Amino acid sequence: MCGRLNDNNPVLQSMRDALQELQQLYRCEPSDFNRYQLVRQEQRIAQWVPTELLGV
């Protein structure tokens, strides 16, 4: 299990929640700034779990 995070990891879950909030914000208010925030959150998750974005 070394190097792999569980789906119920609280930090990962928090990052996923933030990603969902940013996706919703971008859908409601598409702007360059909101898109930037969304992409940055995707990158943060990818740094934690490189394959994570495949399941989002």
LINGITA-V410110 format. One record per helix or strand. SS is the DSSP state (alpha for helix, beta for strand). FROM is the first residue (numbers start at 1). LEN is the number of residues. If there is no record, write none. Layout:
ss	from	len
SS	FROM	LEN
SS	FROM	LEN
This chain:
ss	from	len
alpha	10	19
alpha	32	17
alpha	52	4
